[in-house]
Amino acid sequence: MTLVPPLTRDDVERVDAWWRAANYLTVGQIYLQENPLLKRSLSVEDIKPRLLGHWGTSAGLSFIYSHLNRLIRHTGQDMVYIAGPGHGGPALVAAGYLEGYYTEVFPKITQDADGLRSLFRQFSAPGGIPSHASVTTPGSIHEGGELGYALSHAFGAAFDNPDLLVAAVVGDGEAETGPLEGGWKGISFLNPVHDGAVLPILHLNGGKIAGPTVLARKDPDEVAALFTGHGYEVVWVEGEDLPWMHERFADALAYCYERIKAIQEAARSGNWDGERPVWPMIILRSPKGWTGPHEVDGEVVEGTWRAHQVPLSGVRENPAHLRLLERWMRSYNLDELFEPDGSPSALVLANNPAGDKRMSANPHANGGRLTVDLDLPDFHDYAVEVTDQTRATERLESTRKLGEFMRDIYAKNPANFRLFCPDETNSNRLGAVFEVSDRAFAEHTSVFDVKLSRQGRVMEVLSEHNCHGWLDGYTLTGRHGMFASYEAFGMVSASMTMQQAKWLQEANHLEWRAKVPSTNILLSSTCWRNDHNGFSHQSPELLQVVLNLRGDVARIYLPPDANCLVEVADHCFRSRNYVNLIVQDKQPQPQWLNMDEAVEHCTRGYGIWEWAGTEGLGHAEPDIVLASAGDVVTVEAVAAAEILKARLPKLKVRFVNVVDLMTLYRPKDHPHGMSAKEFAETFTTDVDVVFAFHGYAGAIHQLVHGRPDADRFRARGFRELGTTTTPFDMVVRNEVDRYHLVMDCINNSKVKPEGSHELYQWCEAQLARHEEYIVEYLEDIPEIRGWQLGKFAEQDALIEADDAQRAKEARRRAAFADGHAAKDRALGLS
């Protein structure tokens, strides 16, 4: 084990000089547009017209970074730095600049006075870089703009990365968020044999934007008890006195590093008793705005919430503030930090690690550099047999096939793939993965546990935030995975989905950011089949969220059956830099396409199902187009087409199914969009389209905006009408059932064949019959429960038989009631 040597005077000088240089660069980024090396006294013309940025957390972030650099220099440790308070972005930019890697990826930001000027001017400026530790910041995998995800990203990066140490700085403001509070549980899933380690550093600087933080004001014993309860060994570092803070923090960091290495070496040499290790963490209490102005206009700033953003906001208008800013910047002793030409001094550079050991340059923070393609099994091996004779005559749980596919991906990629799921792997019918891997768990296990062990690599924790954050950290460091959730609860972490998409979108514009495996999300237990759990479990909202993301990163797939699902999954697991949203229910459903048909259908993204529409119609113009996107609504749409073909044989029906939702967009709106010719060949240019959609109907109108006569699309989807009821009643309540679809087709078709009015009335009667039946029998009507493709005549006979039976029962009840009434009259009781 490589130990960290005691801190020497030379070490202190290097660490302190590097820290001062980083602080100077941070202040310069916030304030200056000219005169970057203060070659003359500051003037108003040197100050930016808009002062943006966050000083308060930055000095603490740079202090930690400087000491981590020293540790890396002495140990050669691979390390990723996560800045939970990512609004301290200028500190991370300064770090990358001092390490030289910033200039390597942005050659225009040179290591001289001109480069410093450009560095300062670009910060939070038009045509420049954002104010946070965004994707443009070398070494960052965590923007930290939306607080709460530092630890979940850190643990995601550490899983299956045995040689990586992730330093995760948690701001005390961020520590008040729900996702961060859940993030501490990461050590309950960390295996010291095949995973890396996370060193949380809770920075108690005491303030948020306009007030104190909770943990900073708590009794230290209570704070220590909180994290001891989570399973950490708490190491405190407190103060602001220099140089002694350097000594205290260096000692704490060395101790924690040696504890981590001792835990790992014991586990990897077979000397682990299996108990969850007590991992170290540091609580650093230092002033907010450390080394900045202590007092401004008679009010204390340093160590208070007033230091959070720009402590001297009036420097352009107030000469006293301008003089105070110059005094502040000169206090860092520029002559020791920069050469006359503006390049960092030898003293500063001496604290930098070399090459890829620099945290800004570490390949783990640019995970595409390390990505190894998955060794994927042939998805054809998971095919469900479908013939023209058996099409949609039997039902199976489609997601089970995806579970089998992922089982074999696990087996072929034992350190490069994980499934993240909030305690729902079996519920979502993905349980085949447990044939090759247990659930990961580092806490105590009992004889009652099933498939739960410290060696497990299936990640289950009842936190969508942790699951999503773990996947983000895992993929951004170059590995592959999937986050699977109940559809409604995808909204718990929806903001994380948006933030990841924003990261990937901007990464696409940076050549030096290597593309990473996509963020794959499976939504199952969907709104239509959560009839047993009720309204709270019924929401397709995440689909709408992803639909609104930019087309260069967002993909939405609605496979109608198992063969389409595994084909789509194979495509998603091979892709890079996308957010792939797959929506597929877990309940038994008809299987429509054989594997060859599924491949063709999914590759195109849509298709005309000739067998579902009017026989022999071919390319002839239909009277109505009946379309669907989504598994449950596809059943209803196909069933509606069956009714129309049987009852109105002269009505020409074209049936279209869409699996890649983005194909409905115009090509200029999304790269997957159908061409004008393809759209016209599929949906015509003037025939009305009745569209049964999985999500909110408005999404279809959004997608076809700008298409020929877009008003002819009559979309039906989820209308926020849910409850605990039967499966079919869910589609009836939202008027996307087969009967409402038939009535829509009758209302909007070009022609009204003979029998249209009678069929419309028949549909109304079936809806009334359905409503009565489910209340009386507590299940769906027989022809719905037993529906099969091509069996409408038999199902019609079921309806007639059921109607006859119900009429007979009604007569019997009436006679029984009449008999009781007559008896009562005879006894004089009426």
BELMO-V52545 format. One record per helix or strand of 3 or more residues. SS is the DSSP state (a for helix, b for strand). FROM is the first residue (numbers start at 0). TO is the last residue. Records with the same first field share a line. If there is no record, write none. Layout:
BEGIN
SS->FROM-TO + FROM-TO
END
This chain:
BEGIN
a->8-30 + 43-45 + 57-74 + 85-97 + 100-104 + 112-121 + 149-157 + 173-175 + 177-188 + 213-216 + 219-229 + 243-267 + 304-306 + 318-329 + 333-336 + 345-348 + 354-356 + 362-368 + 378-381 + 397-411 + 430-434 + 463-475 + 487-506 + 526-528 + 534-536 + 540-546 + 561-573 + 594-603 + 630-646 + 660-663 + 675-682 + 697-702 + 709-711 + 726-732 + 737-747 + 755-776 + 781-784 + 791-825
b->77-82 + 163-170 + 196-203 + 231-237 + 278-284 + 394-396 + 416-420 + 457-459 + 479-485 + 518-523 + 553-556 + 578-582 + 587-589 + 605-607 + 623-628 + 652-657 + 688-692 + 712-715
END
